[in-house]
């Protein structure tokens, strides 16, 4: 699969070689090192990671392994361990680490999958751990890098069919989520043994008890949640419902590594399809379509309902895997833009020109911290959106929503947005971030109560993930490499603050 995609992928074309060299000279200038961690690219069939202090060139072999074929100075991707900065104290003791102290798990595979896409950029700029994006409002929390804190998402599985292991010292990948859910439910494998048409992930069967499968899987996504923060709050009793899932199963202490780029819609789609962004086609929150000469934007309120039209043909979701095994099964996608194959989807309402019932403001809503909804527009809006999602989930579980009767879903996916808004605005170690986890945990508890009232809780398994991590930035570390590129007369377009398309 990867070799076939590699043949249709992207590398720097001859007409852009000179521009690429000039752009690299600018980006790798020591003056930009505070904001530019490294640059990834593909030339002459080989992948490169280049930084101000060194570079490495590597190839992918026919069996999917990677071999280094050249280097100069320090290899910027030399450290790929998954246990770096595990635990909240360790992370706080190493805020916004320099490249030489950071780790980049699965970095060679991460780079290769990106350039498997024909829409991949000429240069992918990885911003530093400290970089505080002025153009995005100076967020105190940031993501997008494959540095470990920004890539590390939580992964928790519990309930029926999951072994009771607690917090374990190992890592997973977000692309493992879909095949793991499929294995847990007992979905029929495809002829090649996979569960999904394009499957980069592996089912984590060693943490499952497949002799006692659940009838239902209920999954939650806490967007943009720092796993060290979440696990610490669970241990201290501040997120009792997520702690309950851990007690009923397992949490991956090193986290689940998101795919490059470690941004929202690329990884929402990776989680639910089991494929990397370079393979499923939702390449970033925004990118450039060379074939049409158009900008593609998927991660916005205006485009979310229709974002899956950009999926690569033939990509399957967990919903598809369920329906292939049980054609009449009911599945639900609540407030999730990657809803391909779902029987019920929030965004079906929007595609039909309808708006589901949504409160006009968050004041007085349950599981809502008024201390932050009043001064913060993003906290307020996300609280309203997440309440809308809970309202839908409760109605579906109870068997009746908006004059339609529903069975208990075989698989239900619930996306919560508040944690991302709060951890961006306040930073992952802020009280605002902690409040967002408490609020979201309370919403999960409400769904637990509905499942208990319906009499199905004990026949459920539960999954909790995020789409990426969130790292504390340094407010003093500002700047934009586009300014330096323009000053050097280099014609390019920068999509989503990381994808450079030369001569576009």
Helices and strands as residue ranges (DSSP letters): H 2-7, G 14-16, H 17-27, G 30-32, E 36-43, E 46-51, E 54-60, E 66-73, H 88-92, G 99-101, H 107-115, E 123-127, G 134-136, E 141-142, H 148-151, E 152-153, E 155-159, E 166-168, E 171-173, H 176-185, G 205-207, E 216-222, H 227-235, H 240-247, E 249-252, E 255-257, H 264-273, H 277-280, E 286-289, E 294-297, G 304-310, H 318-325, E 331-334, E 344-345, H 346-351, H 370-373, H 377-398, E 400-401, E 404-405, E 411-416, H 418-426, H 431-454, G 457-459, E 460-465, E 471-472, H 481-487, E 492-495, E 499-502
